[in-house]
């Protein structure tokens, strides 16, 4: 599933999952800066368990000054990407739990 982001964060992100709890995100964008932002998130979140992804604080984004050095629309887009990646993990967790409980 690819998710499109509004504003100047023109990127798409998807999540491939397997039953062995591996999460591998993929993303595309025409803008170099967006590719870099998405790549940074993918590097941190890919391969993590759904619970780890959902609970991830991702303080490094603020600590390295990323949100202060981006335009407001890009900063909002970055936060939207984080939210979407966490939503993918939550959906995967809920589907896996539903299958296990059947």
Secondary structure as UniProt FT lines:
FT   STRAND          3..4
FT   TURN            7..8
FT   STRAND          11..17
FT   TURN            19..20
FT   STRAND          23..29
FT   HELIX           32..45
FT   TURN            46..47
FT   HELIX           50..55
FT   HELIX           60..63
FT   TURN            64..65
FT   HELIX           66..69
FT   HELIX           72..100
//
